[in-house]
Amino acid sequence: MDVRDTLNQHPRAVTFTVISVIVVGLGLILWRGSGGSPDEASALEQAFYSTDDGTSWFSDDRRKIYPFDRDGKPAYRAYVFKCGEQGKPFVAYLERFTESARKELMNKQAPAQAGRPVAAEGLEVKKPREAEWVKASTAKGNATMTPTCPDNPAGPVQPVLP
């Protein structure tokens, strides 16, 4: 007896199997399309911030315009990384909008200049415990935003998500 004869002799089992496969497939497609689990979706809506120059950090809504006030202190965006799988997380750099860019973003009137939003030109970055903020769009800003492991500057770094 070949496969076709077996399928013809058990139409209900074949129908049930086909419908089950379709339902499971559609469920997986819908689940993946919704961003996965609720924990994964909420992590994508969060970002890290720090009020103490990167010594500690907390997560909050990633859409906040920073710096913002938290308990009377300015909260800056903090980019957290770790070295390898078991490495201790650390803040590689902090980010803020200049006051003029922040005001424009708060008013939702950030016009484009030369193809770039004003807010992009108004981003400044710095390493924790450094005094000077530098424009993110400069070579020094780019170097600041390149994370390195504190113990092994050539070691692999990976971002930590909220």
N, C-alpha and C positions, 0 to 999 in steps of 0.2 A: 504494500500500500504506500503510495507516495504522499507528499505533503498536501497536495491539492485535494485528494480524496478525504484526508483527515479533516481538513478545514470544512469541506462540504458536509461531512457527517456531524459536525458540532457547531452549527451556526450561532447559537446563543453564546457559547464560550468565546468564539471569535469576536462577536459584536461587543461583548463585555470587555474583552481585552483591549480592543481598539479604542473604545470610549474611555477606558481608564487611562490609556497612554495619552490621549488627547487632553483629558482633564488635567493630568499631572503636568504635561507640557505647558498648557495655558497658565496653570498656577505658577510655574517657575518663571515664565515670561513676565507675568504681572508682578511677581515678587521682585524680580531683578529690575523691572522698570520703575518700581516705586522707590528705589534706592536701597533695597535690602532690608535689613532689620531696623527697627526704630532706633536702636543704639547707634548704628552706622549713620543714619540720617541726622540724628541730633548732633553727632560729632562733626559733621560737615557744616552745621550751622553755628558752630562754636569756634572761638579763637582764644589764644592765650593773651593775657595782659599782665602787666606788673606795675606796682606803685612804689617799689623799693629798688629801682635800678637793676632788676633782673635777679635779685637774691631769691625771691619767691615769685610765684605766678598763680593766676587763677583763670578759669575759663568763663567766658561771657559771650553774648551774641556777636558774631563776626561782622555784622553790619553796623556796629557802633562806629561813630566818628571819633577818633582818638587824637589827642588825649581827651579823656572825659574824667569827671570828678568821681572819685570813689573814697568815701570816708574822709573828705577834705584833702585828698592827694590826687595829683594827676595820674591817670592810668594810661600807660603806653602799650602798644602792641608788642608782644614778646614772641620771638620765634625760638621754639624749644626743640632741641635735638638730643640725640644720645649717640655714643660711640659703640657700635656693634649691638648685638641683641641684649647683652647684660649690662651695658654701660649706664652710668648714672645720668639722668636728664640734666640739661643745662640750657640757659638762655644764651644763644649765640649772638643775637643782636636785638635791639629795640627799635621801634619805628614810630614816627609821629607825623601828623600833618602840620604844616606851618599854620600860624593863626589865620592868614588870609585864605589859604586853601580850605581850612576847617570852616570858616565862615561861609565860603561859597558852597561847600558841600551841605552845610546846615540849611542853607537857603534853597538847595537843590537847583542852583543856577551855575553849575560849573561849565562854562563855555569851552569849546575846543579852540586851541591855538596851535596852528601848524600841525593839525591832525592829532594832537594829544590833549587830553583834558587838563585844565589848569591844575586840578588836584594831583595829577601824576608828577607835575613839576614841583608841587608843594610837599613832596614826601622827603623826610629827613630820617637818617638812621644813625645809630651809634652802638658801639660795643658796651656791654655792662661795665660800670666803674670808670668809663672814659667821660670826660667833661664835654667834649666837642660833638655836636650834631653836624652831620654833613649831608648834602643833597644826595638822595638815592640815585639820581641820574648821572652822577659823576663817576670817574674811575675810582676815587677813594670810597664813594658810596658802594660801588659794586664790590670792592674788596671787603668792605665791612659786612656785606650781606653774604659773603662766602664763608659758611661755617667750617670750623676746624676743631678737631678733638683737642681738648686742653692738654692731655698727657702725650698725645701722639698726633702732631699736626698733619701727618700723611695718612692717618687712619681713616677708615670709612665712617661717615656720619649718616644718620638717618633721622628724618623728622619724627617728632612725637606729636600725635594728634590729641586734642582735648577729649 
